[in-house]
Amino acid sequence: MWCALVVLNSTRSRRLAWWSGLCLLAMLLVAVCPSAFAATKKMNVEQLEKLIAANKDKSDKNLAEKLYDIELTEQISETRLAGDRALLPGPLSREALTAIADIAIFLRLPAADLPDDAAPDTAAAKAIFRSGQNYATKLAPKLPNFFATRTITRYMDVPMEQPRNQNEKMIYESLHVAGNSTVTVLYRNGHEVIDAGSASKDGNDKNTRNLSTDSEFGPMLLTVMADSAHGTVTWSHWEKRQGATIAVFDYTVPQMASHYTVDEPWLDKDVIVTPAYHGEIAINPTDGTVLRLSMIAEMGPKELVTKANLLVDYGEVEIGGKKFILPVKSVVLSLVHVQHGGEIDEQGISWTHEIWSSLGPPQTRVNDMRFTEYHQFRAESVVVGSEGAPK
């Protein structure tokens, strides 16, 4: 470890000594307490399951800490996830498993979990994808007005960085639960809105309770299908899902055709960027229903947000006695740089340090959303005549 110092307008030996001492202290802290800044352990799904099996009798808290320090190199299927969750000793380790599985949900499944069915020929693959396009086009007009419960668990870490003045402490926190909220989402005439009364309930995390639901119930799917027509779509693989073999396609959308917007909150203003993006679309070949959709923004390295990934899992729900394929789970994964202002010393001189700038290290943020309790929304009215009698 080494430290470099840039002092604007003057050379200050006392600052150099202070920073050198701080860096020495940081070295000592890492030497004495290596677990405080433990390196992330990369594991595949098989290695993860061996770790869970070997530690299932340990304390819930200790196993949770082990899981949060793992970075999966493969996606873990819902079937495996359910079995692994059943082995865990308590809610803390189950939350940790959910978080690392959500981060890995944008990766490929292990080869052993994929069916070995032969890939369709070009004509058959095109026909399957066209059936998905037709389904997306017809979905929104068929949906009734409804409401559903949306539950969000928010995870984040606190990345380690050098203190910028003598009053700051070096802080690091691994991934952890940062808040929860449960609200009612209303879908009326093709538009989604959060019920204000449910959002203001006590106990709801203020950072997630008003988070908008941006078109998960239909328009998002239609937008991706339309955008992908101006990019490329290629066959990827088969997967087993919800008892069926489904077709998975890779797609890319160039920036000029993109309608995927990312909001970057730069200090006192918001900047909207529209990046190129890519992802996967999973289609049931028997009826064209889309069961999975992912969107991975291609953010630039100098952006405030360097990762903006979105995934929606769709499943069968019942509304008003009819079956519909609607969102049951959504994951938002982002890497957002911590923002800093300038430093002014006691004499009004601005100075900085090479280790930090206006953008600090990236912070991992994960929103795990679940949609449940779908119900039809009915507005009942009575026409009253001039004498006040219902008619």
N, C-alpha and C positions, 0 to 999 in steps of 0.2 A: 504494500500500500504506500502511496506517496501523495503528497499534497502540493498543489501549485496555487499561487496567489497573484491576482491582478488587482492593484490598488490604483484607482483613478486619481489623477492630479498630484499624488504624493507617494513617497515610499515610507511605509510605516513599519519599522522593525518590530514594534510591540505587537502589531497585528500578525506579522509573520511568526513570531514566537508563540502567539496565542493559537494560531491555526496548527502549527507544528505540534504543540501540546495536545490539541484536540484530536489530531490524527493519531498520535501515540496512544491516547486514551481509547480511541476506537479500535486500534490494533489489540490493545490489552483486553477490551471487552470481548472481541471475537475469539481471542485465545482462551479466555477464561470461561466464556459462555457460548460455545459454538452452536448449541441448540437454539439460541435466540434468533440466529439468522440462518437456520438450517437450509441447505440447498434442496430444491425440489427433486424428488426421486421419480424418474421416469419408469413406468411399468406398463406392460401389456395386460390384457384382461385376465389371462391365466395367472400371472404373477400377483395381481390384485386379489384374486379369489384365494390363492394360497395364503396370502397375508391375513385375509379376513378369517379363514379357517384356523390359522395358527393363533389368532388373537381374540377369538370370539368370547373367551372367558375372562378377558381383561376388563378393566373398568371402562364405562361408556366414554368418559372424558378422555382417557389416554388413547383409546382407539380412534376417537374423533380427531385428535391432534395428529396421529399418524396418517390418517386418510387425507387431511387437508394438505399435507406436505407431498402428496402424490400427484404427478401429472400423467394421465393415461395417454398412451400412444395409439389407442384404438377406441372406437365407440363400443359401449357396452349395451347389449340388447335389453329390451324391456323384460324379457323372460329371465335372463341372467340377473338383471337388476333386482327383480322381485325375490329371487331365491337368495341372493346375497344379503338383501335387506333383512330377510327373515332370520339370518344368523347373527345380526348385530345386537349388542347388549342393550341399546337404549336410543332415545331420540337424538342425542347429540351426534352419535356416530352415523345414524341414518341421515341426518341433515348433511353431514360431511360427505357421505357417499353420493347423495343427490347432487351436491355442488360439483364434485369432480367429474361425475357422469355428465352433467349439463355442459361442462366445458369441452368434454370429448365428444359431444353429440354431433359435432360437425365433421368428425373423422369417419373413416371407413370401419365397418364391422370386421372382426377377425375373419380370415378366410374360412376357418372351420365352421363359422356360423352362417355361411352363404350356401344356398342350394347349388348343386353342380349341374343344373339344367343347361342345355345348350342355348346359346344366345339366339334370338330371333333373326331372321334375315332382314335386310334393309327395308323391304316393303312392309313386313309385319311390324317392325319397330316404328316406322312412320305411322302406321295405322293406329297403334297403341297411343302414340303421342297425340295424334289428331283426336282420338276419343277423349283424352284429357282436356284438350282445348275446347271441345264441344261441351264437355261437362262444366268447365269453368264459365263459359259464356251463358249457360242456362241456369247456373246455380242461384245467383242473386235474385232474379225475378221469382223464383219458386219459394224463397224463404218467407215465412210468416213474420209478423212482428213478435218479438220474444224478449225475455230477459234471462240472464244467467248470472251465477256467482263466479267472480274472478278472485282467486287467492294468489297473492304474490309473496314469495320469500326472496328477500334481497340479500345477496352475498357480496362482500368486498374484502380487499386486503388493504393494508397501509404499507406502501413500499418504503424500504429503507433509503434514506438520503442523508447527506451531510447537513448538520445544523448550519444555519446562515448567520447566526450571531450567538453570543455567549449566553443568552437567556433561553435558547432553544435546546431541547433534549433530543437525542437520537431515538426515534420511535420506529418500531417495526411490528406489524401484526400480520400473521398469515391469514389466509382466507377464513372468513367467519360469517355467521348470520348477522346482518346489520339492521334488519327490520322486517316486519310483516304487515300485510294489509289484506282485508277482505271487503270487496265492494260489489255492488250490483251493476252490471253492464246492460244497458237497454239498446235493443236493435229495433229501430222503427223506420220504415220506408227507406231501407237501404243505408241508414246512417247509424253510427254507434256513438253512445254518450254514456258517461259515468253518472249514476244517480248521486246527486249531491248529498242527500241525507245519509246514504250508506258510507260515503267517503269521509264524512265528518265524525264517524263513530269513534268513541274513545278506544284507544289501543291500536288504532291504525297508524302505521309508520307514515309520517308526513312526506317522506321522499318517494313513496310508491302509491299512496292512496289516490292521488289525482293523476297518475300516469295514464296517458291516453291509450286507448286500444285502437290502433290505427289499421282498420280494415281487415282484421283477421277473419271476419265472418263471410268473406266473399270477394270484395273489390281487390284485396291484395293478390289473391290467386289470379284473378283476371288480368291485373296489371303485369304480373310476371310472365304470364302466357303471351301477352301482347308484346312486351319488351323482347322476349326471347325470339320472337319471329324476326327481329332485326339483328340477332346475334347468331350464335351457333347452338345446336342441340345434338348431342351424341348419346348413343346407347351406352350404359354403364354396366349394370348387373341386375340379377334377380335377388330378391330378398323374401324371407318368410315374415309375414306380418298379419296379425289378427286372423290367423288360420288360413290365409291365402298367400299365394305366390305373386308378388307384385314386381312390376318393372320399374327400374330406377334409371333416370336419365340425368346426365350432366348438361348444364347449359351455361352460356356466358352472354352477358349483355354489355355492349360498348358504352362508353360514357355518353355519346351523342344520342343514344336511344334510351338512356336510363331515366326512370321515374322513381328511383330509390333515393330518398333524401335523408341526410344525416345532419342533426342539429348540433353544432359545436358552440358551447357556451363560453366564449372568450371573455373572461373577466366581467366587464360591464355590458356586453352585447352578445347577441346570438348570431352565428354565421351559419347559413344553410349551404351545404355542399351536396352535389348530385354526382356521386362517383359511379364508375363502372362497377358491375357486380357479377357474381357467378353463384352457382349452387346446384342443388339436386331437386328433382321433382319425381316423386314416387306415385305410380299410377296402377290401379287395379285393372288388369287387361280385360277382365270380363265385362265391366260396365263403365270404365273410364273415370271412376271416382278417384280424386287425388287424396292420398292418405298422408302425404308428407311433403313439406316445402321448406327449403332452406335458401337464405339469401346472405351472401358473404360480400361485403363491400370491399372494394379495392382501394383502400385509403393510402394516401401518400405518407412517406416517412416523416414529413414536417408538419403533418396535421396534428391538431390537439387530440383528436380521436384517431388512433392508429388501427383500431379493430372495431368493426360494427357488424356483428353477425346476428341473424334472426332465423329461428326455426319454428315451424308450426306443425304439430301432429294433429291429424284429424281422426275422428272416430264416430261411430254411430250413436246418435242421441235421439230421444223421443220428445217431440213437441206437439201438443194437442192431439195425441194418438197417432201421429205419423212419424216415420223414421227419416232422419236427415244426417248427413255427414258434416260435422261441424268441429271446430277446434276443441280439443280436450287438454292440450298442453302447448305451451309456447316457451321458448328460451331466448333471452336476449343476452349476448355476451359482448362486452366492450372493453377496450383498453383505452384509458383516458389519462393524459398527462396531468399531473398535479401542477397547478398554476401558482406562480409567485410574482409578487411585485418587486420593485427595486428596494435597495437598502440605503438608508441615509444615516450617517453616524451623528454623534453628538455635536459635531462642528458643521453639520449640513453638507458634508462631502459624500457624494455618491460613490459606492464601491461595490465590487462583485467578486465572485470566486469562480474559477474555471469549472469546478465540479458541479455547480448549479447555474441555471440561467432562468429566464422567464418561464420555461417549461421544466418541471421536475420529472422524476421517473414515472413510468406509466402505472396506473392503478387498475387492477382487475375488478370488473363489476359484472355480476351475474344476476339476472332477474329470472326466477323460475315461476311461471304462471300456470295455474290450473283452472280450467273452466268446468263448472259442475252445475247441477240443479237448473237445467233448462226448463223454462215454462213459457207457454204462449201468453202474449200480452194482448188483452182484450179491453177495448174501450167501450163501455156500455152507456147508452144514452136513452133518455125518454123524452119524447116530444109532448109538450104540454099545451092544451088548447086554451082559448081565451077565458073559459070558465074555470080553468085550473084543473080540469079532469085529464088524466093521461089518455092519450089516443094511440 
